[in-house]
Every structure is written in C-alpha cells, then in structure tokens.
Amino acid sequence: MLFSKYIYKIRLINTKCKLNLHCSMQKVVTDPGFSVIYFSLAVIVAVFITLVLVFPGLFGFKKVSAVPHHCLSL
C-alpha cells in the first residue's frame, strides 16, 4: 500500500512535467554558444607549444653535448 502511494506521486509529477505545469527537472533553453575568443586563444597556445617542440633552438634551448667518459666511470 505504501509503495503504491509513491508510484502515484511519481506519476503525478511526470504528468505535471509533460503539461509544463511544474517540473523539477532542468531543461536546456539554448545550446551554449561558440566563443571565437576562447577558440582563438586555444589555437594560439597550441601553435606556441608546437613551435617550442619543433624548433627548440628559437627559444634558447641548445643541443646537449656528449657526456665526457671520465664522468661515466664512477
């Protein structure tokens, strides 16, 4: 008997939601917009990271010379 009481309440809530009378569920009004500013900033950061990885010499990184042999024998 108690279980049927809760089923009745759930059905009542679903009916109200279908009729748009009172609904506790959230609905998306509009899709989120596309922001050109955030997209452009992400592209600039990605290009910068790519340049650092492809051309490290442009950013002050130098090639490492071979390790002297006397440092290897510890």
C-alpha positions in Angstrom: 0.0 0.0 0.0 2.8 2.4 0.9 4.6 1.6 -2.3 1.6 2.4 -4.5 1.4 5.8 -2.8 4.9 6.7 -4.0 4.1 5.4 -7.5 1.1 7.7 -7.6 3.3 10.7 -6.7 5.8 9.8 -9.4 3.1 9.5 -12.0 1.6 12.8 -10.8 5.0 14.6 -11.1 5.6 13.1 -14.6 2.1 14.3 -15.7 2.8 17.8 -14.5 6.2 17.8 -16.3 4.5 16.8 -19.5 2.0 19.5 -19.2 4.7 22.0 -18.2 2.8 22.9 -15.0 5.5 22.3 -12.5 8.7 20.4 -13.3 11.7 19.9 -11.1 13.9 18.7 -14.0 16.3 21.2 -15.6 15.8 21.8 -19.3 18.4 23.4 -21.6 16.9 26.5 -23.1 19.5 27.1 -25.8 22.7 25.4 -26.8 25.9 27.1 -25.4 27.3 29.4 -28.0 30.7 29.1 -29.8 33.2 31.6 -28.5 35.6 32.8 -31.1 37.8 34.4 -28.4 38.3 31.2 -26.4 38.9 29.2 -29.6 41.5 31.7 -30.8 43.3 31.7 -27.5 43.4 27.9 -27.6 44.8 27.9 -31.1 47.5 30.4 -30.2 48.6 28.3 -27.2 48.6 25.1 -29.3 50.7 26.8 -32.0 53.2 28.1 -29.4 53.6 24.7 -27.8 54.1 23.1 -31.3 56.7 25.7 -32.2 58.6 25.1 -28.9 58.6 21.3 -29.6 59.5 21.5 -33.3 62.0 24.4 -33.2 63.5 24.5 -29.6 66.6 26.5 -30.8 64.4 29.5 -31.4 63.5 29.6 -27.7 67.1 29.3 -26.3 67.4 25.6 -26.0 70.7 24.1 -27.1 71.8 20.6 -28.0 73.4 18.7 -25.3 77.0 17.6 -26.0 78.1 14.1 -25.3 78.9 13.3 -21.7 82.7 13.0 -21.1 83.9 9.5 -20.5 85.5 10.3 -17.1 82.1 11.2 -15.7 80.7 7.8 -16.7 83.1 5.8 -14.6 82.0 6.5 -11.0 
